[in-house]
């Protein structure tokens, strides 16, 4: 097998619509050969390497709402699809109310790449290894989608249908994501295991959010999302359930971590074996749970 040492982008047409209606209609009319363009950090690499062969790239960066990042005490945070990760990381409202999102975004690649990469792009790329997806899941994010029939809201639960696949239909454009205000005294942690400290895809990623909840026996609710260990971003429901059933202590945290390990279905690849990944799910989940539990204790007490 020969390898091209100087890969090039294939020929494509750049489309610059003036409205979301025009963009959605064009994408619907050219289903399978047109793709929305926002940050482009994944599109151009995959086109260069021959994995994608789109004839049209439809630029949505200047369309209505895509450049907005705004916070409302009632509705929460809205991040437009063209808002790059460095803007998210340094936004005062993100820092104050959504530090978990900033923490996850900060682990993505390099500073230079984050000036192009976007939270919404990370979600729509639908990689099981997406670093910011877990934070958006545990924070109950929902996507604002514009299609040929207008706008609709799409929850992240059920959005991912397989590696690189989502429930979006031809003509759909995700214009942003809304994150409701986190529960009072909530704390979160994202732990990413890579082959190096910077710029690497996750071998395992663990996102944990915890907060007081008097409706549960334990008095606390934990939400756990795992990356790189299943065909889609994985929510560890068994571990979450166990943590709500009784007093929180090291033994219960360990049991929950083991349940998270049991739910993971990783594969072998160049970055790590399935066996190694499962073991790291248990270790990192326990570590993240313990760190969040300590934060909650300080916040509550």
Buried (B, 14 or more C-beta within 10 A) or exposed (E): EEEEEEEEEEEBEEBBBEEBBBBBBBBBEBEEEBBBBBBBBBBBEBBBEEEBEBBBBBBBBEBEBBBBBBBEEEEBBBBBBBBBBBBBBEBEBBEEBBBBBBBBBBBBBEEEBBEBBBBBBBBBBBBBBBBBBBBBBBBBBBBBBBBBEEEEEBEBEEBBEEEBEBEBEBBBBBBBBBBEBBBEBBBBBBBBBBEEEEEBBBBBBBBBBBBBEEEBEBBBBBBBBBBBBBBBBBBBEBBBEBBBEBEBEEEBBBBBBBBBBBBBEBBEEEBBEBEBBBBBBBBBBBBBBBBBBEBBBEBEE
